[in-house]
């Protein structure tokens, strides 16, 4: 009996050592792959512990049958979700309910409208659209809660770069909005300018996309510098307001409170083009790798949104008959599918993706 007990004790010790060695080797591979450098031994151990926890989550979730998505060990796998929330989720929901309602603001006349929205009720949206070929490059907001700035300039950059109408990709409702990319327009706009200078938002501590769009239209004289003249750092620096700017030619800034209505969001995206949206991010989304993401733990309350993204299309997976949104993130190309994600569509507004649509005309 004693021999059996000693044997099993030895077995569990060896298994534990093997388990720790496996995790250690994976963490070394992770550090090498993403060029991770830590300030000191304490930071290294904290990162390794977070990585081991996330490795367990990835292994467990990916082994579950019936899930339409996979998780992976991306560059954020050495962060707990609490740390990730504090540094990468930078959405600040306006406290005034009227600021979260439908708004159409005509920048040419200066007339601001509250509780007004564009009417898409007569629009028949295409069954599927994919604007990725006409989109600006995926960027990385780094260790800064500036997602709001990235979605704003992503939408504005695409609006400015689309020069010729593609009648096959859109309806005739707003033909002037969705246009094919002009290859001569390759200017990348500066999010750092918004982080430093936008007085309506809070730099790396977060912001609200519609605030930033209107700040550009009104207080920044409708222009934004290029990144070549205003580099992105991922932390707030002194505002350089006199840097040469590129005119944005904004006629209207629009915020639709779609309130979870995915059909309405589809009509807007199908007719207008890429739009800024907001979502509720969970720990699983931090580690998203591929497939159509669905998280039953996501909040269904539009007041709990914490991150901004750009919806660049939608469609249906023919093999599984699963509807999805195509989302461009600002966490770099090592996250998700080269910086993009497929998110569930028509599944109860999962992760609040259809709460708000913000865009310009």
LODONU-140746 format. One record per residue: residue in one letter; x, y, z of N, C-alpha, C, O in turn. Coordinates in steps of 0.05 Angstrom, whole numbers, padded with zeros to 5 digits, always signed. Layout:
AXYZXYZXYZXYZ ...
This chain:
X+00017-00024+00000+00000+00000+00000+00017+00025+00000+00012+00044-00015 X+00038+00024+00017+00056+00047+00019+00070+00052-00008+00075+00074-00017 X+00077+00029-00021+00091+00031-00047+00073+00045-00067+00082+00062-00083 X+00046+00038-00067+00027+00050-00086+00024+00079-00081+00023+00095-00099 X+00022+00087-00055+00020+00115-00048+00044+00131-00057+00042+00153-00068 X+00068+00119-00051+00093+00133-00060+00094+00136-00090+00102+00156-00100 X+00085+00115-00104+00085+00116-00133+00067+00138-00144+00076+00154-00161 X+00043+00140-00133+00025+00160-00142+00034+00188-00135+00031+00207-00150 X+00046+00191-00111+00057+00216-00103+00079+00225-00123+00081+00247-00131 X+00097+00205-00129+00118+00210-00148+00107+00218-00176+00117+00236-00189 X+00086+00204-00184+00073+00209-00210+00062+00238-00212+00066+00251-00232 X+00049+00246-00190+00037+00273-00190+00058+00295-00190+00056+00316-00202 X+00080+00289-00175+00103+00309-00174+00115+00311-00202+00120+00334-00211 X+00120+00289-00215+00132+00289-00242+00113+00303-00261+00122+00319-00278 X+00087+00297-00259+00067+00309-00277+00067+00340-00273+00065+00355-00292 X+00068+00348-00248+00067+00377-00242+00092+00391-00253+00090+00412-00265 X+00115+00377-00250+00140+00389-00261+00138+00391-00291+00145+00411-00303 X+00129+00369-00304+00125+00369-00333+00106+00390-00342+00111+00404-00362 X+00084+00394-00327+00064+00414-00333+00076+00442-00332+00072+00458-00350 X+00092+00447-00310+00105+00473-00307+00125+00478-00329+00128+00501-00340 X+00141+00457-00336+00161+00460-00357+00148+00466-00384+00158+00483-00400 X+00125+00453-00390+00111+00458-00415+00102+00487-00416+00105+00501-00437 X+00090+00496-00394+00081+00524-00394+00104+00543-00397+00103+00563-00411 X+00127+00537-00383+00151+00554-00385+00161+00556-00413+00168+00577-00423 X+00162+00533-00427+00171+00533-00454+00153+00549-00472+00162+00564-00490 X+00127+00547-00468+00108+00562-00484+00111+00592-00479+00110+00608-00498 X+00116+00600-00455+00119+00628-00448+00145+00639-00461+00145+00662-00471 X+00166+00623-00461+00191+00631-00475+00186+00635-00505+00195+00655-00517 X+00171+00617-00517+00164+00619-00545+00148+00645-00550+00152+00659-00569 X+00129+00650-00532+00112+00673-00534+00129+00699-00533+00125+00717-00549 X+00147+00700-00514+00164+00724-00511+00181+00728-00536+00183+00751-00546 X+00192+00707-00548+00208+00709-00572+00191+00718-00596+00200+00734-00612 X+00167+00706-00598+00150+00712-00621+00142+00741-00622+00142+00753-00644 X+00135+00753-00599+00125+00780-00598+00146+00800-00588+00139+00824-00584 X+00170+00792-00584+00191+00810-00576+00186+00823-00549+00191+00847-00545 X+00175+00807-00530+00168+00818-00504+00192+00823-00487+00210+00806-00484 X+00193+00846-00475+00214+00853-00456+00201+00865-00431+00184+00883-00433 X+00209+00856-00408+00196+00865-00383+00216+00881-00366+00240+00875-00367 X+00206+00900-00351+00224+00919-00337+00240+00905-00315+00263+00912-00311 X+00228+00886-00302+00242+00873-00279+00231+00845-00275+00212+00837-00289 X+00242+00831-00255+00234+00803-00250+00205+00801-00241+00191+00782-00248 X+00196+00821-00225+00168+00821-00216+00149+00823-00239+00129+00809-00240 X+00154+00842-00257+00137+00845-00280+00137+00820-00298+00116+00813-00309 X+00160+00808-00300+00162+00783-00316+00145+00761-00304+00131+00747-00318 X+00146+00758-00277+00131+00737-00264+00100+00742-00266+00085+00723-00269 X+00093+00767-00264+00064+00774-00266+00054+00767-00295+00033+00757-00298 X+00071+00774-00315+00064+00769-00342+00062+00739-00347+00044+00729-00361 X+00081+00724-00336+00081+00695-00340+00057+00682-00327+00045+00663-00338 X+00050+00691-00304+00026+00681-00290+00001+00686-00306-00016+00668-00310 X-00002+00711-00317-00025+00717-00334-00025+00700-00359-00046+00691-00368 X-00001+00696-00371+00001+00679-00395-00009+00651-00389-00023+00639-00404 X+00000+00639-00366-00008+00612-00359-00038+00609-00356-00050+00590-00364 X-00050+00630-00343-00079+00630-00340-00093+00631-00367-00112+00616-00373 X-00083+00648-00385-00095+00651-00411-00091+00627-00429-00108+00619-00445 X-00068+00614-00425-00063+00589-00440-00083+00568-00432-00093+00553-00448 X-00089+00567-00406-00110+00548-00396-00137+00555-00408-00152+00536-00415 X-00144+00581-00409-00170+00589-00421-00171+00581-00450-00191+00570-00459 X-00150+00587-00465-00150+00580-00494-00153+00550-00498-00168+00542-00515 X-00138+00535-00483-00139+00505-00485-00167+00495-00479-00178+00478-00493 X-00179+00506-00457-00205+00496-00449-00227+00504-00469-00243+00487-00477 X-00227+00529-00478-00248+00538-00496-00246+00524-00523-00266+00516-00535 X-00221+00522-00533-00218+00509-00560-00225+00480-00560-00229+00468-00581 X-00226+00467-00536-00233+00439-00535-00263+00435-00532-00273+00413-00534 X-00278+00456-00528-00307+00454-00525-00320+00449-00552-00314+00463-00572 X-00338+00429-00553-00351+00423-00579-00373+00443-00586-00385+00455-00568 X-00376+00448-00612-00399+00464-00621-00394+00494-00622-00411+00509-00631 X-00370+00503-00613-00365+00532-00615-00356+00540-00643-00342+00525-00656 X-00365+00563-00652-00359+00572-00680-00334+00588-00682-00328+00598-00703 X-00320+00592-00659-00296+00608-00660-00273+00595-00644-00278+00576-00629 X-00249+00605-00648-00226+00595-00634-00211+00619-00620-00212+00641-00630 X-00199+00613-00598-00182+00632-00584-00152+00626-00590-00146+00604-00600 X-00135+00645-00585-00106+00641-00591-00089+00658-00572-00099+00676-00559 X-00063+00651-00572-00044+00666-00555-00032+00688-00571-00010+00686-00582 X-00047+00711-00572-00037+00734-00587-00019+00751-00569-00012+00742-00547 X-00012+00775-00578+00007+00791-00563-00004+00801-00536+00011+00812-00520 X-00030+00797-00531-00042+00806-00506-00045+00783-00486-00058+00787-00465 X-00034+00760-00492-00038+00737-00475-00022+00738-00449-00026+00721-00432 X-00005+00758-00446+00010+00761-00420-00003+00782-00402+00009+00792-00383 X-00029+00788-00407-00043+00807-00391-00069+00795-00380-00083+00781-00394 X-00074+00800-00354-00100+00792-00344-00121+00810-00357-00115+00831-00367 X-00146+00801-00356-00167+00817-00368-00171+00843-00353-00177+00863-00366 X-00166+00844-00327-00168+00869-00312-00148+00889-00322-00154+00913-00327 X-00123+00880-00326-00102+00898-00337-00109+00906-00366-00105+00929-00373 X-00119+00887-00381-00127+00893-00409-00149+00914-00410-00148+00933-00426 X-00169+00911-00393-00191+00931-00391-00180+00959-00385-00188+00978-00398 X-00162+00961-00367-00152+00987-00358-00136+01001-00379-00135+01026-00379 X-00123+00986-00397-00105+00998-00416-00113+00998-00445-00102+01013-00461 X-00132+00981-00452-00139+00978-00481-00169+00984-00487-00176+00985-00510 X-00185+00986-00467-00214+00992-00472-00219+01020-00464-00222+01027-00440 X-00221+01038-00484-00222+01067-00478-00248+01081-00486-00246+01103-00497 X-00270+01068-00482-00296+01081-00490-00308+01095-00466-00310+01083-00445 X-00315+01120-00469-00328+01135-00448-00356+01143-00457-00360+01160-00474 X-00376+01129-00446-00404+01134-00453-00413+01161-00442-00410+01165-00418 X-00424+01178-00458-00434+01204-00448-00454+01201-00425-00472+01184-00427 X-00451+01217-00404-00469+01215-00381-00496+01227-00387-00517+01219-00376 X-00497+01246-00405-00522+01259-00413-00536+01241-00434-00526+01237-00455 X-00560+01231-00427-00574+01213-00446-00579+01225-00473-00579+01211-00493 X-00583+01252-00474-00587+01265-00500-00563+01263-00518-00566+01264-00543 X-00539+01260-00506-00515+01258-00522-00512+01230-00534-00495+01225-00551 X-00528+01211-00524-00528+01184-00534-00551+01178-00553-00553+01155-00563 X-00567+01198-00558-00590+01194-00575-00583+01198-00605-00560+01202-00612 X-00604+01198-00622-00600+01202-00650-00593+01231-00655-00605+01250-00644 X-00572+01235-00671-00563+01262-00677-00554+01264-00706-00539+01247-00716 X-00563+01285-00719-00553+01292-00746-00545+01321-00745-00561+01339-00739 X-00520+01326-00750-00510+01353-00748-00498+01362-00775-00479+01350-00785 X-00510+01383-00786-00502+01393-00812-00479+01413-00808-00483+01434-00797 X-00455+01405-00816-00432+01421-00811-00430+01446-00828-00418+01466-00821 X-00443+01445-00852-00442+01469-00869-00459+01491-00859-00451+01515-00860 X-00483+01485-00849-00501+01505-00839-00497+01511-00810-00507+01532-00800 X-00483+01493-00795-00480+01497-00767-00504+01488-00751-00504+01491-00727 X-00525+01478-00764-00549+01470-00750-00545+01443-00737-00536+01424-00750 X-00550+01441-00711-00548+01416-00697-00575+01405-00691-00593+01419-00681 X-00578+01379-00696-00604+01366-00691-00603+01346-00669-00586+01328-00670 X-00621+01347-00650-00623+01326-00630-00648+01310-00635-00668+01319-00645 X-00646+01284-00628-00668+01266-00632-00677+01265-00661-00701+01263-00667 X-00657+01267-00679-00662+01266-00707-00644+01244-00719-00621+01241-00709 X-00653+01230-00739-00636+01210-00751-00641+01208-00781-00662+01217-00791 X-00622+01197-00795-00626+01192-00823-00646+01169-00826-00646+01150-00809 X-00663+01170-00846-00684+01150-00850-00675+01129-00869-00670+01134-00893 X-00672+01104-00860-00664+01082-00877-00686+01061-00880-00681+01039-00888 X-00710+01069-00872-00732+01050-00873-00739+01041-00901-00749+01019-00905 X-00733+01057-00921-00739+01049-00949-00716+01035-00963-00718+01028-00986 X-00695+01030-00948-00671+01018-00960-00673+00987-00960-00680+00976-00939 X-00666+00975-00982-00663+00946-00983-00633+00940-00984-00621+00943-01005 X-00622+00933-00961-00593+00929-00960-00585+00903-00974-00600+00884-00975 X-00561+00903-00986-00551+00878-00999-00550+00855-00979-00548+00860-00955 X-00551+00831-00989-00550+00808-00971-00524+00806-00957-00522+00795-00934 X-00503+00815-00970-00476+00815-00958-00459+00837-00970-00461+00843-00993 X-00442+00849-00953-00422+00869-00963-00396+00864-00949-00396+00855-00926 X-00374+00871-00962-00348+00868-00950-00330+00891-00960-00322+00891-00983 X-00325+00911-00943-00311+00935-00951-00281+00933-00945-00267+00953-00947 X-00271+00909-00937-00243+00908-00929-00223+00916-00950-00202+00927-00944 X-00230+00910-00976-00212+00918-00997-00211+00948-01001-00192+00958-01015 X-00230+00962-00990-00231+00991-00993-00224+01006-00967-00229+01030-00965 X-00214+00991-00948-00210+01002-00921-00181+01010-00917-00163+01001-00931 X-00176+01028-00897-00150+01036-00889-00136+01013-00875-00150+00994-00866 X-00110+01013-00872-00096+00991-00858-00104+00988-00829-00111+01007-00816 X-00102+00963-00819-00106+00958-00791-00083+00971-00775-00060+00968-00783 X-00090+00984-00753-00070+00997-00737-00069+00985-00709-00085+00967-00702 X-00051+00995-00692-00048+00986-00665-00048+01010-00646-00030+01026-00647 X-00068+01011-00628-00070+01033-00610-00050+01032-00587-00047+01051-00571 X-00036+01009-00584-00016+01004-00564-00029+01006-00536-00053+01002-00533 X-00013+01012-00516-00021+01012-00488-00035+01038-00481-00027+01054-00464 X-00058+01043-00496-00071+01069-00494-00101+01065-00500-00108+01052-00520 X-00119+01076-00484-00147+01073-00488-00158+01092-00509-00176+01108-00504 X-00147+01090-00533-00153+01109-00555-00169+01097-00578-00168+01107-00600 X-00184+01075-00572-00199+01062-00593-00218+01082-00607-00222+01080-00631 X-00229+01101-00591-00248+01121-00602-00235+01137-00624-00248+01144-00644 X-00209+01144-00621-00195+01160-00641-00190+01143-00666-00192+01154-00689 X-00184+01118-00663-00178+01100-00686-00203+01096-00703-00201+01095-00727 X-00226+01092-00690-00250+01087-00706-00259+01112-00721-00268+01111-00743 X-00256+01135-00708-00264+01160-00720-00247+01165-00745-00258+01171-00767 X-00221+01163-00743-00203+01169-00766-00205+01146-00786-00199+01151-00810 X-00211+01122-00777-00216+01100-00796-00239+01106-00814-00238+01102-00839 X-00261+01115-00802-00285+01122-00818-00280+01147-00835-00288+01147-00858 X-00268+01167-00823-00262+01192-00839-00243+01186-00862-00247+01196-00884 X-00222+01171-00856-00202+01165-00877-00215+01150-00900-00208+01156-00923 X-00233+01131-00895-00246+01117-00916-00265+01135-00932-00268+01132-00956 X-00279+01152-00917-00297+01171-00930-00282+01189-00950-00292+01194-00972 X-00258+01197-00942-00242+01215-00959-00229+01200-00982-00225+01212-01004 X-00222+01175-00978-00207+01160-00998-00225+01148-01020-00215+01141-01041 X-00251+01145-01014-00269+01133-01034-00276+01155-01055-00288+01175-01048 X-00268+01151-01080-00272+01172-01100-00291+01165-01123-00302+01183-01135 X-00295+01139-01128-00312+01132-01151-00334+01113-01142-00329+01096-01125 X-00357+01116-01152-00380+01101-01143-00379+01073-01155-00375+01069-01179 X-00384+01053-01137-00386+01025-01146-00415+01017-01142-00424+01010-01120 X-00430+01017-01164-00459+01011-01163-00465+00982-01155-00487+00976-01147 X-00445+00964-01159-00451+00936-01152-00449+00931-01122-00460+00911-01113 X-00437+00949-01107-00433+00944-01079-00453+00958-01061-00453+00953-01037 X-00470+00975-01071-00487+00990-01054-00513+00996-01067-00517+00992-01091 X-00532+01005-01051-00558+01013-01061-00556+01041-01072-00535+01054-01069 X-00578+01051-01084-00577+01078-01095-00586+01099-01075-00589+01122-01082 X-00591+01091-01050-00601+01110-01031-00582+01133-01025-00590+01156-01026 X-00557+01126-01020-00537+01147-01016-00512+01140-01032-00492+01129-01022 X-00514+01145-01058-00493+01136-01076-00467+01151-01071-00445+01141-01076 X-00469+01176-01061-00444+01191-01058-00427+01182-01035-00404+01191-01032 X-00437+01164-01017-00422+01156-00994-00404+01132-00998-00380+01133-00991 X-00414+01111-01011-00398+01087-01014-00384+01088-01041-00397+01086-01062 X-00358+01091-01041-00343+01093-01066-00318+01075-01065-00308+01067-01044 X-00309+01069-01089-00285+01052-01091-00260+01068-01083-00259+01092-01089 X-00241+01055-01071-00217+01069-01062-00201+01080-01086-00197+01066-01106 X-00193+01104-01083-00175+01117-01102-00147+01110-01095-00137+01118-01073 X-00132+01096-01112-00106+01087-01105-00086+01110-01101-00065+01106-01088 X-00093+01134-01110-00075+01157-01106-00078+01168-01078-00061+01185-01070 X-00099+01160-01063-00103+01170-01036-00093+01149-01017-00107+01129-01012 X-00070+01153-01005-00059+01133-00986-00049+01146-00961-00032+01135-00947 X-00060+01170-00954-00052+01184-00930-00064+01170-00906-00088+01165-00905 X-00047+01165-00886-00056+01154-00861-00058+01176-00841-00039+01191-00836 X-00082+01180-00829-00087+01202-00811-00077+01197-00783-00074+01174-00775 X-00072+01219-00768-00059+01217-00742-00078+01215-00719-00092+01235-00712 X-00080+01192-00706-00095+01189-00682-00083+01204-00659-00096+01212-00640 X-00056+01206-00660-00042+01221-00638-00052+01249-00636-00053+01261-00614 X-00059+01261-00658-00070+01289-00658-00095+01290-00642-00099+01309-00626 X-00112+01270-00644-00137+01270-00628-00130+01264-00599-00141+01277-00581 X-00112+01245-00594-00105+01239-00566-00094+01264-00552-00100+01268-00528 X-00078+01280-00566-00066+01303-00554-00084+01328-00553-00083+01343-00533 X-00100+01332-00574-00112+01358-00578-00142+01359-00574-00153+01380-00568 X-00156+01337-00577-00186+01336-00575-00194+01343-00546-00189+01328-00527 X-00207+01367-00543-00215+01376-00517-00241+01365-00507-00249+01369-00484 X-00255+01350-00524-00281+01338-00516-00277+01310-00505-00295+01299-00493 X-00253+01298-00510-00248+01271-00501-00224+01271-00482-00214+01292-00474 X-00214+01246-00476-00196+01244-00453-00170+01229-00461-00159+01214-00444 X-00161+01232-00485-00136+01219-00493-00136+01190-00489-00154+01176-00498 X-00115+01179-00475-00113+01151-00470-00132+01141-00449-00134+01117-00444 X-00146+01159-00436-00166+01152-00416-00194+01149-00428-00213+01145-00413 X-00196+01150-00454-00221+01144-00467-00235+01168-00480-00227+01191-00476 X-00255+01161-00496-00271+01182-00510-00295+01170-00523-00301+01146-00520 X-00311+01187-00536-00335+01179-00550-00333+01187-00579-00328+01210-00584 X-00335+01168-00598-00330+01174-00626-00345+01198-00637-00333+01215-00651 X-00371+01201-00631-00386+01223-00642-00375+01250-00632-00375+01270-00647 X-00366+01251-00607-00354+01276-00597-00330+01283-00614-00326+01306-00621 X-00313+01263-00619-00288+01268-00634-00294+01277-00663-00280+01295-00673 X-00314+01265-00676-00321+01272-00703-00329+01302-00704-00320+01317-00721 X-00346+01310-00685-00355+01338-00684-00333+01357-00676-00332+01380-00686 X-00314+01348-00659-00292+01365-00652-00275+01370-00677-00266+01393-00681 X-00270+01350-00693-00255+01354-00718-00269+01373-00737-00257+01391-00748 X-00295+01369-00740-00311+01386-00758-00312+01415-00750-00312+01433-00767 X-00313+01420-00724-00317+01447-00714-00292+01461-00704-00285+01482-00714 X-00278+01448-00686-00256+01461-00672-00228+01456-00684-00210+01471-00680 X-00226+01435-00700-00201+01430-00714-00202+01440-00743-00186+01431-00760 X-00221+01457-00748-00225+01469-00775-00227+01447-00797-00218+01451-00819 X-00240+01425-00789-00246+01404-00809-00221+01390-00820-00223+01379-00842 X-00199+01390-00805-00175+01378-00816-00160+01361-00795-00162+01366-00771 X-00144+01342-00805-00128+01324-00788-00101+01321-00801-00099+01318-00825 X-00079+01322-00785-00053+01317-00797-00049+01288-00806-00063+01270-00797 X-00029+01284-00823-00021+01257-00830-00002+01246-00809+00011+01262-00795 X+00000+01220-00806+00018+01208-00787+00047+01215-00793+00064+01214-00776 X+00053+01221-00818+00080+01228-00826+00089+01254-00813+00113+01259-00809 X+00070+01272-00807+00077+01297-00794+00069+01298-00764+00076+01316-00750 X+00053+01277-00755+00044+01276-00727+00043+01247-00719+00022+01234-00721 X+00066+01237-00711+00070+01208-00705+00054+01199-00681+00049+01214-00663 X+00046+01173-00682+00031+01161-00660+00051+01148-00640+00069+01134-00648 X+00047+01154-00614+00064+01144-00593+00049+01125-00574+00061+01107-00563 X+00023+01128-00571+00008+01111-00553+00008+01122-00525+00001+01107-00506 X+00014+01147-00521+00011+01161-00496+00007+01191-00503+00015+01200-00524 X-00004+01206-00484-00011+01234-00490+00014+01251-00489+00031+01249-00471 X+00017+01269-00509+00039+01288-00510+00027+01316-00513+00003+01320-00513 X+00045+01336-00515+00035+01363-00518+00022+01367-00545+00032+01358-00566 X-00001+01380-00546-00016+01385-00571+00000+01404-00589+00009+01425-00581 X+00003+01395-00614+00016+01412-00634-00006+01420-00655-00009+01408-00676 X-00021+01441-00647-00044+01448-00663-00037+01461-00690-00054+01461-00708 X-00013+01470-00693-00005+01485-00717+00007+01467-00739+00016+01477-00760 X+00007+01441-00735+00017+01422-00755-00002+01424-00779-00026+01424-00776 X+00009+01423-00804-00008+01424-00828-00029+01402-00827-00022+01379-00820 X-00053+01408-00835-00075+01389-00834-00086+01383-00862-00084+01399-00880 X-00098+01359-00864-00112+01351-00889-00142+01357-00885-00154+01346-00867 X-00154+01373-00903-00183+01378-00900-00199+01353-00902-00193+01335-00919 X-00220+01350-00886-00237+01326-00885-00263+01329-00901-00275+01308-00908 X-00271+01353-00908-00295+01357-00924-00319+01342-00912-00332+01325-00926 X-00326+01348-00887-00348+01335-00873-00373+01352-00877-00374+01375-00869 X-00394+01339-00888-00419+01353-00892-00438+01348-00869-00451+01367-00858 X-00440+01323-00860-00458+01316-00838-00443+01296-00820-00429+01279-00829 X-00447+01299-00794-00439+01279-00775-00464+01267-00763-00482+01281-00755 X-00465+01240-00762-00489+01226-00756-00484+01205-00734-00465+01190-00735 X-00502+01205-00714-00502+01184-00694-00530+01172-00693-00549+01185-00686 X-00532+01147-00700-00557+01132-00699-00557+01115-00674-00540+01097-00671 X-00576+01120-00656-00580+01102-00633-00597+01079-00643-00621+01079-00641 X-00583+01058-00653-00597+01035-00665-00608+01017-00643-00624+00999-00650 X-00600+01020-00618-00612+01007-00595-00615+00977-00598-00635+00965-00589 X-00595+00965-00610-00595+00936-00612-00610+00925-00636-00613+00901-00639 X-00620+00942-00654-00635+00934-00678-00615+00927-00700-00604+00944-00714 X-00609+00901-00703-00589+00893-00722-00598+00896-00751-00581+00899-00769 X-00624+00895-00756-00634+00900-00783-00628+00929-00791-00620+00935-00814 X-00632+00948-00773-00626+00976-00778-00597+00980-00783-00589+00995-00801 X-00580+00967-00766-00551+00969-00770-00543+00958-00797-00526+00970-00811 X-00555+00936-00805-00549+00925-00832-00556+00945-00854-00541+00948-00873 X-00579+00958-00852-00588+00977-00872-00568+01000-00874-00562+01010-00896 X-00558+01009-00851-00539+01032-00851-00512+01023-00863-00502+01037-00881 X-00501+01001-00854-00476+00991-00864-00478+00985-00894-00460+00991-00910 X-00500+00972-00902-00503+00965-00930-00506+00989-00948-00500+00987-00972 X-00516+01011-00938-00522+01035-00954-00500+01056-00952-00493+01069-00972 X-00489+01059-00928-00470+01081-00924-00441+01072-00927-00425+01087-00937 X-00435+01048-00918-00407+01039-00918-00398+01034-00890-00415+01031-00872 X-00372+01033-00885-00361+01028-00858-00371+01048-00838-00372+01072-00844 X-00379+01039-00814-00388+01057-00793-00374+01051-00767-00366+01028-00762 X-00371+01071-00750-00361+01067-00723-00383+01055-00706-00405+01064-00707 X-00376+01035-00691-00395+01022-00673-00381+01017-00646-00357+01021-00643 X-00397+01010-00626-00386+01005-00600-00396+00977-00591-00417+00968-00598 X-00379+00964-00575-00385+00937-00566-00378+00933-00536-00365+00950-00524 X-00387+00911-00525-00378+00902-00498-00358+00880-00501-00364+00859-00512 X-00334+00885-00492-00312+00866-00495-00310+00849-00470-00311+00859-00447 X-00307+00823-00474-00302+00804-00452-00274+00793-00454-00259+00798-00473 X-00266+00776-00434-00239+00765-00434-00234+00747-00458-00212+00744-00467 X-00256+00734-00468-00252+00716-00491-00245+00732-00516-00230+00723-00533 X-00257+00756-00519-00252+00772-00542-00222+00782-00542-00211+00785-00564 X-00211+00786-00519-00183+00793-00517-00165+00772-00531-00145+00780-00542 X-00173+00747-00530-00157+00725-00541-00169+00714-00567-00160+00692-00576 X-00188+00728-00579-00201+00718-00604-00180+00713-00626-00161+00728-00629 X-00184+00691-00640-00165+00684-00662-00180+00681-00689-00171+00692-00709 X-00202+00666-00689-00215+00661-00715-00244+00652-00710-00252+00647-00688 X-00259+00650-00732-00286+00640-00731-00306+00663-00724-00298+00686-00722 X-00331+00655-00721-00353+00674-00715-00356+00676-00685-00366+00657-00672 X-00349+00698-00673-00348+00701-00644-00376+00705-00633-00392+00721-00643 X-00382+00689-00612-00407+00692-00597-00401+00686-00568-00388+00666-00561 X-00409+00704-00550-00404+00701-00522-00430+00705-00506-00440+00727-00505 X-00439+00683-00495-00464+00684-00479-00462+00701-00454-00482+00709-00442 X-00437+00706-00445-00433+00722-00421-00433+00752-00426-00432+00768-00407 X-00434+00759-00452-00434+00788-00459-00460+00801-00448-00481+00789-00447 X-00457+00826-00439-00480+00841-00429-00498+00848-00453-00488+00852-00476 X-00524+00850-00448-00543+00858-00468-00553+00886-00463-00573+00895-00474 X-00538+00901-00446-00546+00928-00439-00528+00948-00454-00503+00947-00451 X-00540+00965-00470-00524+00983-00486-00508+01003-00470-00490+01016-00480 X-00515+01006-00444-00499+01024-00427-00474+01012-00417-00458+01025-00403 X-00469+00986-00423-00445+00972-00414-00423+00970-00435-00404+00955-00431 X-00426+00984-00458-00406+00983-00479-00380+00995-00469-00379+01013-00453 X-00357+00983-00478-00331+00992-00468-00309+00994-00489-00286+00999-00483 X-00316+00990-00515-00296+00991-00536-00308+01000-00562-00332+00994-00567 X-00293+01013-00579-00302+01022-00605-00288+01007-00627-00264+01002-00626 X-00303+01000-00648-00293+00985-00671-00306+00997-00696-00323+01014-00695 X-00297+00987-00719-00310+00994-00745-00322+00970-00757-00309+00950-00761 X-00348+00972-00763-00361+00950-00778-00356+00955-00808-00364+00976-00819 X-00343+00936-00821-00335+00939-00849-00350+00919-00867-00342+00916-00890 X-00370+00906-00856-00386+00888-00873-00402+00869-00857-00403+00870-00832 X-00416+00852-00871-00433+00831-00858-00439+00810-00879-00434+00814-00903 X-00448+00787-00870-00455+00766-00889-00466+00741-00874-00473+00743-00850 X-00466+00719-00887-00475+00694-00876-00456+00671-00884-00450+00668-00907 X-00447+00656-00864-00431+00633-00870-00449+00611-00881-00467+00601-00868 X-00444+00604-00906-00461+00585-00920-00461+00557-00908-00481+00543-00909 X-00438+00549-00898-00435+00522-00887-00452+00517-00862-00463+00496-00858 X-00454+00538-00846-00468+00536-00820-00494+00553-00819-00508+00552-00800 X-00498+00569-00840-00521+00587-00841-00521+00606-00817-00541+00612-00806 X-00497+00615-00810-00493+00634-00788-00488+00662-00798-00469+00666-00813 X-00504+00681-00789-00500+00709-00797-00477+00721-00781-00472+00714-00758 X-00462+00739-00793-00440+00752-00779-00436+00781-00788-00445+00790-00809 X-00422+00796-00771-00412+00822-00777-00382+00820-00782-00369+00803-00769 X-00371+00836-00799-00342+00838-00802-00332+00863-00789-00342+00885-00795 X-00314+00860-00770-00306+00882-00752-00276+00887-00755-00260+00868-00754 X-00268+00912-00758-00240+00919-00758-00233+00931-00730-00246+00949-00721 X-00213+00919-00718-00204+00928-00691-00179+00945-00694-00169+00950-00715 X-00170+00955-00671-00146+00972-00670-00125+00961-00651-00112+00975-00636 X-00123+00934-00651-00104+00920-00633-00082+00907-00650-00069+00888-00640 X-00077+00916-00674-00056+00906-00691-00064+00881-00706-00086+00870-00702 X-00046+00872-00724-00052+00850-00742-00046+00823-00729-00054+00802-00741 X-00034+00822-00706-00029+00796-00693-00054+00787-00678-00056+00764-00670 X-00073+00805-00673-00098+00798-00660-00119+00789-00681-00120+00801-00703 X-00134+00768-00674-00156+00760-00692-00146+00751-00719-00125+00738-00721 X-00162+00757-00739-00155+00749-00766-00143+00773-00780-00156+00788-00795 X-00117+00777-00775-00101+00799-00785-00114+00826-00777-00114+00845-00793 X-00124+00827-00752-00136+00851-00742-00166+00854-00745-00178+00873-00735 X-00178+00834-00758-00207+00834-00762-00220+00812-00746-00207+00793-00737 X-00246+00814-00742-00261+00793-00728-00288+00789-00741-00299+00808-00752 X-00298+00765-00741-00325+00759-00748-00341+00757-00722-00334+00742-00704 X-00362+00773-00720-00378+00773-00695-00407+00765-00702-00417+00772-00723 X-00420+00751-00684-00446+00740-00689-00466+00763-00696-00466+00784-00683 X-00483+00757-00716-00504+00776-00724-00531+00762-00721-00533+00738-00726 X-00551+00776-00712-00578+00766-00708-00579+00744-00687-00593+00725-00689 X-00563+00748-00666-00564+00731-00642-00568+00749-00618-00552+00748-00599 X-00589+00764-00618-00596+00781-00595-00577+00804-00590-00572+00811-00567 X-00566+00816-00612-00548+00838-00608-00524+00830-00590-00518+00844-00571 X-00512+00808-00596-00491+00797-00579-00468+00817-00576-00458+00828-00596 X-00460+00821-00552-00439+00839-00544-00445+00868-00552-00427+00885-00555 X-00471+00874-00556-00481+00901-00561-00471+00914-00586-00467+00939-00587 X-00466+00898-00606-00453+00909-00631-00472+00928-00646-00462+00945-00662 X-00498+00926-00642-00517+00943-00657-00530+00964-00639-00553+00971-00643 X-00515+00975-00620-00526+00996-00603-00524+01024-00615-00543+01040-00613 X-00502+01029-00629-00497+01056-00640-00483+01053-00667-00466+01035-00671 X-00490+01071-00686-00476+01073-00711-00468+01102-00715-00485+01120-00714 X-00442+01108-00719-00433+01135-00722-00417+01137-00748-00399+01121-00753 X-00422+01158-00763-00410+01160-00789-00413+01189-00800-00425+01206-00787 X-00401+01194-00823-00402+01221-00835-00412+01218-00864-00410+01197-00876 X-00423+01240-00874-00431+01241-00902-00418+01266-00914-00422+01272-00938 
